[in-house]
Amino acid sequence: MADNRSFEDLVAEGAGVPTEGWDFSWFEGRATEARPSWGYARSAGERLARAEAALDIQTGGGEVLDFALGRAEPDRPLLVAAMEGWPPNVAKATGLLRPRGALVVAAPDGAPLPFADEAFDLVLSRHPVRPHWGEVARVLLPGGTYFAQHVGPASAFELVEYFLGPQPDAVRSGRDPEGEHKDAERAGLEVVDLRAERLRMEFHDIAAVVHFLRKVVWMVPGFTVEAYEPRLRALHERIRTQGPFVAHSARHLFDVRKPTR
């Protein structure tokens, strides 16, 4: 249901919500996104219950790993490490994951993984900016697994292109799962399973749009309310008169194995 408050009140609310971590509970009742059929966090918990040493790459605020570790109890791995590059998220993840016995390492996204060769039998990642297949292959034990949910091509581009206009084909086709499949194989990894889905998203008020674009900063780079005020105001009127703004996210699931010697 659309919120009947003024544009100014809604925008001020969306602009004031903290953006740390990957907890999306604030959106309840004002934005929705269908979830992939494979249930990544639940499945990650099942993998953790069978692992001895696990690494979570780009853990955000640690929320997904925390849930998965809870699902794995009492059979969680002896060693659990998580990496994150954004300082506010590092602090949040440390506070959340320390009680689980997980070590959180601050490391820039895209830098070499700060771990020894063959240190882990399970590497996880949910929505990495880009997969670093060579580093994943290096830190995995032979027979180990990379299990991850990636963002797919043109995800939520109805919203992106509302603000930025039509995007070039090269941008729209980025994060192509088949291209990533080939990159994984070039790194010496075996893709056991690859699934992809497009999922309906709905934004029920302009506060949800503002908070989403502040939180997921790569959607509309440099987004500010001031820079996009006319488009935001027009979208507010569209939602108010026509109903939710609809977009579609793209997700794909990788189950990847490092061959044994």
Sine and cosine of phi, psi and omega as CSV:
sin_phi,cos_phi,sin_psi,cos_psi,sin_omega,cos_omega
0.00,0.00,0.74,-0.67,-0.01,-1.00
-0.93,0.38,0.59,-0.81,0.03,-1.00
-0.99,0.15,0.74,-0.67,-0.06,-1.00
-1.00,0.02,0.08,1.00,0.05,-1.00
-0.93,0.36,0.23,-0.97,-0.06,-1.00
-0.94,0.35,0.35,-0.94,0.10,-0.99
-0.80,0.60,-0.72,0.69,-0.05,-1.00
-0.89,0.46,-0.67,0.74,-0.01,-1.00
-0.91,0.41,-0.68,0.73,-0.03,-1.00
-0.93,0.38,-0.68,0.73,0.01,-1.00
-0.90,0.45,-0.66,0.75,0.02,-1.00
-0.88,0.47,-0.62,0.79,0.04,-1.00
-0.91,0.41,-0.75,0.66,-0.01,-1.00
-0.88,0.48,-0.54,0.84,-0.01,-1.00
-0.98,0.19,-0.25,0.97,-0.07,-1.00
-0.98,-0.19,-0.12,0.99,-0.05,-1.00
-0.97,0.23,0.75,-0.66,0.05,-1.00
-0.85,0.53,0.55,-0.83,-0.08,-1.00
-0.94,-0.34,0.03,1.00,-0.04,-1.00
-0.90,0.43,0.54,-0.84,0.13,-0.99
0.97,0.25,-0.04,-1.00,-0.03,-1.00
-0.87,-0.49,0.57,0.82,0.13,-0.99
-1.00,0.05,0.90,-0.44,-0.05,-1.00
-0.97,-0.26,0.34,0.94,-0.08,-1.00
-0.91,0.41,-0.41,0.91,0.02,-1.00
-0.86,0.52,-0.49,0.87,-0.07,-1.00
-0.96,0.27,-0.15,0.99,-0.07,-1.00
-0.84,0.55,0.79,-0.61,0.01,-1.00
1.00,0.06,-0.16,0.99,-0.02,-1.00
-0.76,-0.65,-0.17,0.99,0.14,-0.99
-0.38,-0.92,0.52,-0.86,0.00,-1.00
-0.69,-0.72,0.45,-0.89,0.14,-0.99
-0.58,-0.81,0.83,-0.56,0.07,-1.00
-0.88,0.47,0.53,-0.84,-0.05,-1.00
-0.98,-0.18,0.56,-0.83,0.03,-1.00
-0.86,0.50,0.49,-0.87,-0.09,-1.00
-0.92,0.39,-0.35,0.94,-0.11,-0.99
-0.99,0.13,-0.21,0.98,0.06,-1.00
0.86,0.50,0.94,0.34,-0.15,-0.99
-0.84,0.55,-0.78,0.63,-0.11,-0.99
-0.89,0.45,-0.65,0.76,0.05,-1.00
-0.90,0.44,-0.71,0.71,-0.01,-1.00
-0.91,0.41,-0.60,0.80,0.06,-1.00
-0.88,0.47,-0.61,0.79,0.06,-1.00
-0.88,0.48,-0.64,0.77,0.04,-1.00
-0.90,0.43,-0.63,0.78,0.04,-1.00
-0.92,0.40,-0.67,0.75,-0.01,-1.00
-0.88,0.47,-0.57,0.82,-0.01,-1.00
-0.91,0.41,-0.31,0.95,-0.01,-1.00
-0.96,-0.29,0.01,1.00,-0.09,-1.00
-0.99,-0.15,0.35,-0.94,0.08,-1.00
-0.96,-0.28,-0.57,0.82,0.02,-1.00
-0.62,-0.79,0.84,-0.54,-0.12,-0.99
-0.77,-0.64,0.56,-0.83,0.05,-1.00
-0.79,-0.61,0.73,-0.68,0.10,-1.00
-0.94,-0.35,0.88,-0.48,-0.05,-1.00
-1.00,-0.06,0.70,-0.71,-0.03,-1.00
0.80,0.60,0.89,0.46,-0.12,-0.99
-0.96,0.28,-0.17,0.99,-0.06,-1.00
0.91,0.41,-0.74,-0.68,0.07,-1.00
-1.00,0.07,0.13,0.99,0.05,-1.00
0.99,0.12,0.09,1.00,-0.12,-0.99
-0.90,0.43,-0.68,0.73,-0.04,-1.00
-0.94,0.34,-0.68,0.73,0.04,-1.00
-0.90,0.44,-0.64,0.77,0.04,-1.00
-0.86,0.51,-0.71,0.70,0.04,-1.00
-0.88,0.47,-0.72,0.70,-0.04,-1.00
-0.90,0.43,-0.64,0.77,0.04,-1.00
-0.90,0.43,-0.60,0.80,0.08,-1.00
-0.88,0.48,-0.61,0.79,0.04,-1.00
-0.93,0.37,-0.49,0.87,-0.06,-1.00
-0.99,0.17,-0.36,0.93,-0.04,-1.00
-0.84,0.54,0.60,-0.80,0.04,1.00
-1.00,-0.02,0.26,0.96,-0.12,-0.99
-0.97,-0.23,0.52,0.85,-0.02,-1.00
-0.92,0.39,0.38,-0.92,-0.03,-1.00
-0.89,0.46,0.42,-0.91,0.07,-1.00
-0.92,0.40,-0.56,0.83,0.00,-1.00
-0.83,-0.56,0.80,-0.60,0.08,-1.00
-0.74,-0.67,0.83,-0.56,0.07,-1.00
-0.82,-0.57,0.48,-0.88,0.05,-1.00
-0.68,-0.73,0.55,-0.84,0.01,-1.00
-0.87,-0.49,0.56,-0.83,0.07,-1.00
-0.40,-0.92,0.58,-0.81,-0.08,-1.00
-0.97,-0.25,-0.33,0.95,-0.07,-1.00
-1.00,-0.08,0.88,-0.47,-0.12,-0.99
-0.78,0.63,-0.69,0.72,0.04,-1.00
-0.87,0.49,-0.58,0.81,0.04,-1.00
-0.95,0.30,-0.57,0.82,0.05,-1.00
-0.85,0.52,-0.72,0.69,0.00,-1.00
-0.90,0.44,-0.69,0.72,-0.01,-1.00
-0.91,0.42,-0.71,0.71,-0.01,-1.00
-0.90,0.44,-0.62,0.78,0.01,-1.00
-0.88,0.48,-0.72,0.70,0.01,-1.00
-0.90,0.44,-0.58,0.82,-0.04,-1.00
-0.98,0.19,-0.62,0.78,-0.16,-0.99
-1.00,-0.08,-0.34,0.94,0.00,-1.00
-0.83,0.55,-0.69,0.72,0.03,-1.00
-0.88,0.48,-0.34,0.94,0.06,-1.00
-1.00,0.08,-0.05,1.00,-0.03,-1.00
0.99,0.16,0.29,0.96,-0.03,-1.00
-1.00,-0.07,0.65,-0.76,0.06,-1.00
-1.00,-0.03,0.79,-0.61,0.04,-1.00
-0.96,-0.27,0.82,-0.57,-0.05,-1.00
-0.93,-0.37,0.79,-0.61,0.07,-1.00
-0.99,0.12,0.87,-0.48,-0.02,-1.00
-0.47,-0.88,0.69,-0.73,-0.02,-1.00
-0.89,0.46,0.61,-0.79,0.10,-1.00
-0.87,0.49,0.72,-0.69,0.02,-1.00
1.00,-0.06,-0.24,0.97,0.04,-1.00
-0.97,0.23,0.37,-0.93,0.09,-1.00
-0.82,0.57,0.61,-0.80,0.01,-1.00
-0.92,0.40,0.78,-0.63,-0.11,-0.99
-0.99,0.13,0.80,0.60,-0.03,-1.00
-0.64,-0.77,0.39,-0.92,-0.03,-1.00
-0.94,0.34,0.31,-0.95,0.10,-1.00
-0.86,0.52,0.62,-0.78,0.12,-0.99
0.82,0.57,0.67,0.74,-0.05,-1.00
-1.00,0.04,-0.33,0.94,-0.15,-0.99
-0.73,-0.69,0.56,-0.83,0.14,-0.99
-0.99,-0.15,-0.09,1.00,0.06,-1.00
-0.58,-0.82,0.80,-0.60,0.14,-0.99
-0.87,-0.50,0.77,-0.63,-0.01,-1.00
-0.90,-0.43,0.39,-0.92,0.17,-0.98
-0.25,-0.97,0.71,-0.71,0.08,-1.00
-0.89,-0.46,0.92,-0.40,0.05,-1.00
0.89,0.46,0.79,0.61,0.11,-0.99
-0.91,0.42,0.48,-0.88,0.05,-1.00
-0.86,0.50,-0.71,0.71,0.14,-0.99
-0.40,-0.92,0.60,-0.80,0.01,-1.00
-0.98,0.21,0.73,-0.69,0.05,-1.00
-0.98,-0.22,0.99,0.13,-0.18,-0.98
-0.87,0.48,-0.63,0.78,-0.01,-1.00
-0.88,0.48,-0.66,0.75,0.03,-1.00
-0.94,0.33,-0.62,0.78,0.07,-1.00
-0.87,0.49,-0.71,0.70,0.00,-1.00
-0.89,0.46,-0.60,0.80,-0.05,-1.00
-0.92,0.40,-0.68,0.73,-0.10,-0.99
-1.00,0.08,-0.18,0.98,0.03,-1.00
-0.99,0.16,0.65,-0.76,0.21,-0.98
-0.92,0.38,0.51,-0.86,0.17,-0.99
-0.81,0.58,0.74,-0.67,-0.09,-1.00
1.00,0.04,-0.12,0.99,0.00,-1.00
-0.97,0.23,0.18,-0.98,-0.16,-0.99
-0.81,-0.59,0.66,-0.75,0.25,-0.97
-0.96,-0.27,0.87,-0.49,-0.04,-1.00
-0.82,-0.57,0.90,-0.45,-0.18,-0.98
-0.46,-0.89,0.49,-0.87,0.15,-0.99
-0.94,-0.33,0.86,-0.51,-0.02,-1.00
-0.96,-0.27,0.41,-0.91,0.17,-0.98
-0.99,0.16,0.71,-0.70,-0.06,-1.00
-1.00,-0.09,-0.11,-0.99,-0.08,-1.00
-0.94,0.35,0.57,-0.82,0.08,-1.00
0.80,0.60,0.62,0.79,-0.01,-1.00
-0.96,0.29,0.80,-0.60,-0.02,-1.00
0.85,0.53,0.50,0.86,-0.08,-1.00
-0.96,0.29,-0.30,0.95,0.16,-0.99
-0.84,0.54,-0.65,0.76,0.02,-1.00
-0.97,0.25,-0.70,0.71,0.01,-1.00
-0.83,0.56,-0.75,0.66,-0.08,-1.00
-0.97,0.24,-0.33,0.94,0.14,-0.99
-0.88,0.48,-0.62,0.78,-0.03,-1.00
-1.00,-0.02,-0.58,0.81,-0.13,-0.99
-0.97,-0.25,-0.19,0.98,-0.09,-1.00
0.99,0.11,0.09,-1.00,-0.03,-1.00
-0.83,0.56,0.70,-0.71,-0.03,-1.00
-0.98,-0.17,0.50,-0.87,0.01,-1.00
-0.88,0.48,0.43,-0.90,0.02,-1.00
-0.84,0.55,-0.59,0.81,-0.01,-1.00
-0.89,0.45,-0.55,0.83,0.04,-1.00
-0.97,0.24,-0.70,0.72,-0.03,-1.00
-0.89,0.45,-0.51,0.86,-0.06,-1.00
-1.00,-0.05,0.03,1.00,0.05,-1.00
-0.89,0.47,0.44,-0.90,-0.02,-1.00
0.91,0.40,0.49,0.87,0.02,-1.00
-0.91,0.41,0.80,-0.60,-0.05,-1.00
-0.88,0.47,-0.56,0.83,0.01,-1.00
-0.94,0.34,-0.59,0.81,0.09,-1.00
-0.90,0.44,-0.67,0.74,0.05,-1.00
-0.91,0.42,-0.60,0.80,0.07,-1.00
-0.83,0.56,-0.75,0.67,-0.01,-1.00
-0.90,0.43,-0.64,0.77,0.02,-1.00
-0.90,0.44,-0.62,0.78,0.03,-1.00
-0.89,0.45,-0.68,0.73,0.00,-1.00
-0.92,0.40,-0.60,0.80,0.04,-1.00
-0.90,0.44,-0.45,0.89,0.04,-1.00
-0.99,0.12,0.04,1.00,0.04,-1.00
1.00,0.00,0.27,0.96,-0.01,-1.00
-0.98,-0.21,0.41,-0.91,0.01,-1.00
-0.95,-0.32,0.85,-0.53,0.03,-1.00
-1.00,0.10,0.95,-0.32,-0.03,-1.00
-0.98,0.18,-0.62,0.79,-0.03,-1.00
-0.45,-0.89,0.61,-0.79,0.06,-1.00
-0.59,-0.81,0.86,-0.51,0.01,-1.00
-0.81,-0.59,0.51,-0.86,0.00,-1.00
-0.66,-0.75,0.59,-0.81,0.04,-1.00
-0.57,-0.82,0.51,-0.86,0.20,-0.98
-0.95,-0.32,0.67,-0.75,-0.24,-0.97
-0.72,-0.69,0.67,-0.75,-0.07,-1.00
-0.95,0.31,0.72,-0.70,0.12,-0.99
-0.87,-0.49,0.58,-0.82,0.09,-1.00
-0.72,-0.70,0.72,-0.69,0.09,-1.00
-0.93,-0.37,0.88,-0.47,-0.14,-0.99
-1.00,-0.08,-0.20,0.98,0.11,-0.99
-0.42,-0.91,0.25,-0.97,-0.09,-1.00
-0.95,0.31,-0.40,0.92,0.08,-1.00
-0.88,0.48,-0.64,0.77,0.01,-1.00
-0.91,0.41,-0.63,0.77,0.04,-1.00
-0.89,0.45,-0.73,0.68,-0.02,-1.00
-0.88,0.48,-0.72,0.69,-0.02,-1.00
-0.91,0.41,-0.65,0.76,0.01,-1.00
-0.87,0.50,-0.72,0.69,-0.04,-1.00
-0.95,0.31,-0.44,0.90,0.12,-0.99
-0.96,0.26,-0.52,0.85,-0.09,-1.00
-1.00,0.09,-0.67,0.74,-0.03,-1.00
-0.98,-0.21,0.98,0.18,-0.31,-0.95
-0.93,0.36,-0.34,0.94,-0.04,-1.00
-0.99,0.14,-0.14,0.99,0.01,-1.00
-0.91,0.41,-0.81,0.58,0.04,-1.00
-0.80,-0.60,1.00,0.05,-0.10,-0.99
-0.81,0.58,0.71,-0.71,0.01,-1.00
0.97,0.25,0.28,0.96,-0.03,-1.00
-0.85,0.53,0.75,-0.67,0.23,-0.97
-0.63,-0.78,0.44,-0.90,0.05,-1.00
-0.87,0.49,-0.66,0.75,-0.06,-1.00
-0.89,0.45,-0.69,0.73,-0.06,-1.00
-0.92,0.39,-0.51,0.86,-0.10,-0.99
-0.89,-0.45,0.37,0.93,-0.06,-1.00
-0.82,0.57,-0.71,0.71,0.01,-1.00
-0.88,0.47,-0.67,0.74,0.01,-1.00
-0.93,0.37,-0.62,0.79,0.05,-1.00
-0.89,0.45,-0.69,0.72,-0.01,-1.00
-0.90,0.44,-0.66,0.75,0.04,-1.00
-0.91,0.42,-0.63,0.77,0.02,-1.00
-0.93,0.37,-0.61,0.79,0.09,-1.00
-0.83,0.55,-0.72,0.69,0.00,-1.00
-0.91,0.41,-0.61,0.79,0.02,-1.00
-0.90,0.44,-0.72,0.69,0.02,-1.00
-0.90,0.44,-0.66,0.75,-0.05,-1.00
-0.90,0.44,-0.59,0.80,-0.09,-1.00
-0.99,-0.13,-0.47,0.89,-0.11,-0.99
-0.91,-0.40,-0.21,0.98,-0.02,-1.00
0.97,-0.23,-0.12,-0.99,-0.16,-0.99
-0.84,0.55,0.56,-0.83,0.15,-0.99
-0.99,0.16,0.79,-0.61,-0.09,-1.00
-0.96,-0.28,0.73,-0.68,0.12,-0.99
-0.69,-0.72,0.02,-1.00,-0.01,-1.00
-0.67,-0.74,0.83,-0.55,0.08,-1.00
-1.00,0.09,0.39,-0.92,0.06,-1.00
-0.85,-0.52,0.76,-0.65,-0.01,-1.00
-0.70,-0.71,0.59,-0.81,0.18,-0.98
-0.65,-0.76,0.51,-0.86,-0.09,-1.00
-0.94,-0.34,0.81,-0.59,0.07,-1.00
-0.95,-0.31,0.77,-0.63,0.21,-0.98
-0.87,-0.49,0.96,-0.27,-0.19,-0.98
-0.83,-0.56,0.62,-0.78,-0.06,-1.00
-0.83,-0.56,0.63,-0.78,0.15,-0.99
-1.00,0.00,0.85,-0.53,-0.06,-1.00
-0.86,0.50,0.51,-0.86,0.11,-0.99
-0.97,0.24,0.40,-0.92,-0.02,-1.00
-0.95,0.31,0.00,0.00,0.00,0.00
